[in-house]
Amino acid sequence: MSVELPDWCPKYNPLKHDPVTGQEVYCICKKGDEGDLMVGCDGCDDWFHFTCLRIPEKYRQLVSSFYCPYCQAGITGKARETADRDVEGARKSLWKHKCRLQQCYLPCAENSKYCTEEHGVEYMRLVVQGTHQS
């Protein structure tokens, strides 16, 4: 069973260089690297702009392993057995656990639900005050 591409994702285009400029192109948009935040695909080794993938930049430190829509759909990617495949065999991106403090977008420290001890204390302070939002 194959996975379909999201509605917002264009059909796969293998283009790696702009035919007019000769510039290397990436992502689903097939544009160059202009300094925007990008993430590398662990399946096909291509690079993708966060904005094109509709991933808010605040999640930048929470990416554990990333598979582009084309690798997830089985269109591109290396054929090797790994633990991050779902039942149908499609690769899935993995995310680190986010700190429980609502405004923090850092990954949790090892054996914790918070990125730092200070954020754990702040979270509990907000819970006690009744101002914490889930």
C-alpha positions in Angstrom: 0.0 0.0 0.0 1.6 3.3 -1.1 1.2 6.6 0.8 -0.2 9.5 -1.2 1.5 12.9 -1.3 -0.2 15.7 0.7 -2.5 17.9 -1.3 -0.1 20.9 -1.0 2.9 18.9 -2.3 3.7 19.1 -6.0 4.4 16.0 -8.1 8.0 14.8 -7.7 10.5 16.6 -10.0 14.0 15.1 -10.2 15.5 18.5 -11.3 18.8 19.2 -9.4 20.0 22.3 -11.3 18.1 25.3 -12.7 18.4 24.9 -16.5 18.8 28.7 -17.0 21.2 29.7 -14.2 22.8 26.3 -13.6 22.2 27.0 -9.9 21.7 23.9 -7.6 18.0 23.6 -6.6 16.4 21.9 -3.7 13.1 21.2 -2.0 9.6 20.8 -3.5 9.8 24.4 -4.8 13.0 23.6 -6.9 14.6 26.9 -5.8 18.1 27.5 -4.5 19.5 27.9 -1.0 18.9 31.6 -0.1 19.7 31.2 3.6 16.2 30.1 4.7 15.9 27.4 7.3 16.1 24.0 5.7 16.1 20.4 6.8 17.9 17.4 5.1 15.9 14.3 4.3 17.3 11.1 5.8 15.9 9.1 2.9 17.0 10.9 -0.3 19.6 13.4 1.1 17.8 16.3 -0.6 17.2 19.6 1.4 13.8 21.2 2.0 12.7 24.6 3.2 10.7 24.6 6.4 8.3 27.1 4.9 7.6 24.9 1.8 6.9 21.9 4.1 4.6 24.1 6.2 6.7 23.4 9.3 6.9 26.4 11.7 10.5 27.5 12.3 10.0 27.3 16.0 10.1 23.4 15.7 13.7 23.6 14.2 15.3 21.9 17.3 12.6 19.2 17.6 13.4 17.3 14.4 14.9 13.9 15.2 14.9 12.3 11.8 13.2 13.8 8.7 11.8 12.1 5.6 10.4 14.3 2.9 6.9 13.7 1.4 8.5 11.9 -1.6 10.3 9.4 0.6 7.3 9.0 2.8 5.3 8.1 -0.3 7.9 5.7 -1.5 8.8 7.8 -4.6 12.4 8.5 -3.5 14.8 7.3 -0.8 17.2 4.5 0.0 15.8 1.1 0.3 17.1 -0.1 3.6 15.5 -1.6 6.7 15.1 0.8 9.6 13.0 1.0 12.7 11.3 4.2 11.6 9.0 2.6 9.0 5.3 2.2 9.6 3.3 -1.0 8.9 3.1 -0.3 5.1 6.9 0.3 4.9 6.8 4.1 4.4 9.3 6.2 6.2 8.1 8.6 8.8 9.7 11.7 10.3 10.5 11.4 14.0 10.2 14.3 16.4 11.9 14.9 19.8 9.6 15.4 22.7 8.9 19.1 23.3 9.4 20.7 26.7 6.1 20.9 28.5 6.4 24.6 29.2 4.0 26.0 26.6 6.2 28.8 25.2 9.3 26.6 25.0 10.1 24.8 21.8 13.3 23.0 22.9 13.6 19.2 23.2 13.3 17.6 26.6 16.4 16.7 28.5 17.1 13.0 29.0 14.7 11.4 31.4 12.7 14.6 31.8 9.5 16.3 30.5 11.3 19.6 30.4 14.4 21.0 28.6 15.9 22.3 31.8 15.3 21.9 35.5 14.3 25.6 35.6 11.5 25.0 33.0 10.3 22.1 35.2 10.1 24.5 38.2 8.4 27.2 36.1 5.8 24.7 34.8 5.0 23.5 38.3 4.7 27.1 39.5 2.2 27.8 36.7 0.2 24.7 37.6 0.1 25.7 41.2 -1.0 29.2 40.3 -3.7 27.7 38.0 -2.3 29.7 35.0 -0.9 26.8 33.0 -2.6 26.1 29.7 -2.5 22.6 28.1 
